[in-house]
Amino acid sequence: MTNSNEALEKLKQGHQKFTEGTPIAAPSKELLCDLATNGQHPFAIVVTCSDSRVVPEFIFHCQPGDIFTIRTAGQVISDIEMGSIEYAVDHLGTRLVVVLGHTHCGAVHGACEPHDNCSCSLGALLSLVEPSVNAAKSQCRSDKELTAVAEDLNIRNMIKTIVDNPVFTGIADLKIVGAKYDIENGRILYWV
């Protein structure tokens, strides 16, 4: 089992390879057979947006089995996503959780706009982003900066959602961090 600090360093080194343009090798048949036979042992859990421009395996230069990826619009965390995180921590022994947000997030933008006429399910998703949008509104002077600030706050709020889960109390070496990916230049803007 990889400890949380080593796992975070692996992600950062992988991202450096990605930004340098180092090609990612296709997974070998041997790797896939080994994963099927011996199971998965991911060193990190990445909760990220469903946006097709945000691909954690590429961004962190990883192979199948390296990261346990959970994708939802706006990287929102409800009971289902939390159950997936709990599974990876409890059953797979993974000790690093990363909430990976990104620039130009459609879910956050949607939550910034009136959405009374949304479908029931989409409305439920956007309601999970609304606390970040409401907090951003009190900090922003213009609508132009609202989405970017709400994206940042949404990352922090999803981290807090995980941290506040009593299931994780007392688990040694569990680290929960956030990052924001810039879809325009392919770089992680910051880690929190």
C-alpha positions in Angstrom: 0.0 0.0 0.0 1.3 3.4 -1.0 1.2 6.1 1.8 -0.6 9.3 1.1 2.5 11.5 0.7 4.0 9.0 -1.8 0.7 8.8 -3.7 0.5 12.6 -4.0 4.1 12.8 -5.2 3.3 10.1 -7.8 0.4 12.2 -9.1 2.5 15.4 -9.3 5.3 13.6 -11.1 2.8 12.0 -13.5 1.3 15.4 -14.2 4.8 16.8 -14.9 5.2 14.0 -17.5 1.8 14.9 -19.0 2.7 18.6 -19.3 6.0 17.7 -20.9 4.2 15.7 -23.5 5.6 12.3 -22.5 3.5 9.7 -24.3 1.5 7.3 -22.2 2.1 3.7 -23.2 -1.0 1.7 -24.0 -1.7 -0.8 -21.2 -0.1 -4.2 -21.9 -2.1 -7.3 -22.1 0.0 -8.6 -19.2 -1.0 -5.6 -17.0 -4.7 -6.1 -17.8 -4.4 -9.9 -17.1 -2.6 -9.2 -13.8 -5.3 -6.7 -12.7 -8.0 -9.2 -13.6 -6.3 -12.0 -11.7 -4.8 -10.2 -8.7 -7.3 -7.3 -8.3 -6.8 -3.6 -8.2 -4.5 -1.6 -5.8 -5.0 2.0 -6.8 -2.6 4.4 -5.0 -5.1 7.4 -5.3 -8.8 8.1 -5.5 -9.7 10.9 -7.9 -13.2 12.5 -7.7 -13.6 14.6 -10.8 -16.0 16.1 -13.2 -17.7 14.1 -16.0 -16.4 16.7 -18.5 -14.9 14.8 -21.4 -12.0 17.2 -21.5 -10.8 16.2 -18.0 -9.3 12.7 -18.1 -7.4 11.9 -14.8 -5.6 8.9 -16.2 -4.0 11.2 -18.8 -3.6 14.3 -16.6 -1.7 12.2 -14.1 0.0 9.9 -16.6 -1.5 6.7 -15.1 -2.2 3.2 -16.2 -5.3 1.1 -15.5 -5.3 0.1 -11.8 -3.3 3.2 -10.7 -6.2 5.5 -9.7 -9.8 4.8 -8.6 -11.7 7.4 -10.6 -15.2 8.7 -9.6 -16.8 11.1 -12.1 -19.9 13.2 -11.7 -20.8 16.6 -13.2 -19.2 19.3 -11.1 -17.4 16.5 -9.1 -20.3 16.6 -6.7 -20.4 14.1 -3.9 -23.7 12.5 -2.9 -24.2 9.2 -1.0 -23.4 7.1 -4.1 -20.0 8.8 -4.7 -19.3 8.8 -1.0 -19.9 5.0 -1.0 -17.4 4.6 -3.8 -14.8 6.6 -1.8 -15.5 4.5 1.3 -15.1 1.3 -0.7 -11.7 2.4 -2.1 -10.5 3.5 1.4 -11.9 0.5 3.3 -11.5 -2.4 0.9 -8.7 -1.3 -1.4 -6.5 0.5 1.2 -6.2 3.7 -0.8 -5.0 6.6 1.4 -5.1 9.6 -0.9 -8.4 11.3 -2.1 -8.1 14.1 -4.7 -11.1 16.3 -5.6 -10.1 17.5 -9.1 -12.1 20.5 -10.3 -11.5 22.4 -13.5 -11.9 25.7 -15.3 -15.0 26.4 -17.5 -17.0 23.8 -15.5 -20.5 23.5 -17.1 -22.1 22.2 -13.9 -20.9 25.2 -11.9 -21.8 27.6 -14.7 -25.3 25.9 -14.7 -25.7 26.4 -11.0 -24.8 30.1 -11.5 -27.7 30.6 -13.9 -31.5 30.3 -13.1 -32.3 26.6 -13.3 -35.9 26.3 -12.1 -37.0 24.5 -15.2 -34.4 21.8 -15.1 -35.3 18.2 -14.9 -35.6 16.7 -11.4 -32.3 14.9 -11.6 -30.3 17.8 -13.1 -31.9 20.1 -10.5 -30.8 17.8 -7.7 -27.2 17.8 -9.1 -27.1 21.6 -9.4 -28.5 22.0 -5.8 -25.3 20.3 -4.6 -23.2 23.1 -6.3 -25.5 25.9 -5.1 -23.8 26.4 -1.7 -20.5 27.2 -3.6 -22.3 29.6 -6.0 -24.1 31.4 -3.1 -20.8 31.8 -1.2 -19.1 33.0 -4.4 -21.9 35.6 -5.0 -21.0 37.2 -1.7 -17.3 37.5 -2.7 -17.6 38.6 -6.3 -18.1 42.1 -7.6 -19.0 40.9 -11.2 -20.7 38.0 -12.9 -17.5 37.5 -14.9 -15.6 36.2 -11.9 -18.5 34.3 -10.4 -18.0 31.0 -12.1 -14.3 30.8 -11.4 -14.7 31.6 -7.7 -17.6 29.2 -7.5 -15.4 26.5 -9.1 -12.8 27.1 -6.4 -15.3 27.0 -3.6 -16.9 23.9 -5.0 -13.6 22.0 -4.8 -13.2 23.1 -1.2 -16.8 22.2 -0.3 -16.5 18.7 -1.8 -13.3 18.2 0.2 -15.2 19.3 3.3 -18.0 16.8 2.5 -15.4 14.0 2.5 -13.6 15.2 5.6 -16.8 15.4 7.5 -17.7 11.8 6.8 -17.4 10.0 10.2 -16.4 6.8 8.5 -13.0 8.3 7.8 -12.4 9.4 11.4 -9.3 7.8 12.8 -8.1 6.2 9.5 -4.3 6.5 9.6 -2.5 8.3 6.8 -5.7 9.3 5.0 -5.1 12.5 3.1 -7.8 14.5 1.3 -6.7 17.3 -1.1 -8.0 19.3 -4.0 -6.7 20.5 -7.3 -7.9 22.6 -10.1 -7.1 21.7 -13.8 -7.0 24.3 -16.5 -8.6 22.8 -19.6 -7.0 25.5 -21.8 -3.4 24.8 -21.1 -3.5 21.3 -19.6 -1.9 22.3 -16.2 -2.9 21.9 -12.6 -3.4 25.5 -11.4 -3.1 24.7 -7.8 -3.3 22.1 -5.1 -5.1 22.6 -1.8 
